[in-house]
Amino acid sequence: MTYARITGTGSYLPKHIMTNHDWEKLVDTSHDWIVERTGIEQRHIADDTETSSMMGTEAAKKALEAANLSAQDLDLIICATCTPDQWFPSAAVSIQKALGITADIPAFDVGAACAGFMFALATANNFIRAGQARRVLVVGTEMMSRTLDWTDRTTCVLFADGAGAVILEASNEPGILSTKLHAQGQYSDLLYYPNSQIAPENKREEKYLRMQGQEVFKLAVRGLSDIVEDLTVEPNGPPIKIDWLVPHQANLRIIRAIAKKCGLPMAQVIVTVDKQGNTSSASIPLALDIGIRDGRIQPGQTVLLEGFGGGMAWGGALIKM
């Protein structure tokens, strides 16, 4: 049987850091209020020289280096983003160009908001399992700061910018063990980012990300709890032991709830939301890269990835490292 194994990870964060105390000067909020409700203390904000494809490219270079591969070794690029540099060509194609890849390999974007990386990873896994690709670059990259109303304290303090990437390679050894993806369009009005340029005339004034935080919180906990059960509970068998949880970094309270569902202490959860905020589809590969590079996540361990975002869309993956 052919598996898709993660052989390299990489990340990129903008140099500019914005703390909660910086936000206190701009909107009616406080450091303590933000930390109590979200766990966020600071976040990285891109400047005018940084773009989604540029950040994705830098993360990809580090992932390729970690995998001991050249960009020319790739035969597929999938990029998860809801903030591409332009509507087309795709961010994946821009990354392909920036990496200097001249071969006409497929490259395309996947849009599932904060769950985007999970959808991209599952898609790449299916390509490898089907024998249609052997070395795949999967990128999650976002410029969420550009989607925000900086006067809306309920959203502007939450989101941030960054990129993460992984290399998947075909292997006879177990890698991605299983994936689960879900979506439910009836909740689409709870979290959305309108396209004001092509919206109907009566909706063109909507230019910023909008979120009903409490409702999204409830659905996230419920949906991700179901994902955990789907991926770790086998029929007529004991629950699969998880060594590490690498969750989407949206809210520390959600992360704690999912860790409890997994039966894991927070010491076995990779948490970056305090220092990076919510970077949407970039948050899971960013957290995974940190966990691997600082030595916490070791070869042979079992890792659960999970994410939830606008759509509503959610998904997870069980992985043997």
Beta strands, then each sheet from edge to edge (+ up, - down):
strand 1: 3-12
strand 2: 17-19
strand 3: 42-44
strand 4: 76-80
strand 5: 107-110
strand 6: 135-143
strand 7: 161-171
strand 8: 176-183
strand 9: 191-192
strand 10: 210-211
strand 11: 244-247
strand 12: 302-309
strand 13: 313-320
sheet 1: 1+ 7- 6+ 4+ 5+
sheet 2: 2+ 3-
sheet 3: 8+ 13- 12+ 11+
sheet 4: 9+ 10-
end
